[in-house]
Amino acid sequence: MPIFGKKDKQGNLACNFSHADGIASMPQGIAVCVTQEDSESRLSVSMRFSKQPPIYIKYDQISNVDFIDEKQIKESSKSVIGRATIGGLFLGPLGAIVGGMSGTGTKKKVETKYFFIINYHPTNEPDETKIISFEIVGASLHWSNFIKELRSKIHTLETHQPQYL
C-alpha cells in the first residue's frame, strides 16, 4: 500500500481513497487502497488500517470508471463578537457598533468534493450494473493517472473479447 508513491511493493499501480458507498462490508469514510493487479486482471480494494482481506473486481466485470464532483454549500454564522471587537479596535465605540452589525447573518462557502466511480457487473448477476464510489481525498495522489490507466485496461479488454452472435 503506497503512502505517497504510485505503486505498491509488487509494482502495481495503486491509489488511496475514502470509501463512499457500494461495498457493504466496508464502512463509509474509511481509508482504502485501490490497486490495479494486472497479473490477475483485477482491482483489489483493501482497508488501509485493517487486516480484513481485500475485495476483488475483475477487469472484465468493470463497464466504466469515471470521476464526478459534488458541490456542497455550507453556511456558517458570522462572528458578531469578533467583528465588533475588530471594529472597536480600529474605529472606537462607533466601529464596534458597525462591526457588530456587519456580523449578523450567514456567510456561504462552496466546497467541492470529487468522487471516483466504478460501474461493474456482479458475477452472480451479470445483467445488473452496480456502483462503487470512493471520495478523492488529500491522500489520493496521482488519482487522475490511476483512472486513466484503468480506463485503458478496460477498453483494451472490451476490444479483445470475442463477439458471439
Order of alpha helices (4+ residues) and beta strands (2+ residues): beta-beta-beta-beta-beta-alpha-beta-beta-alpha
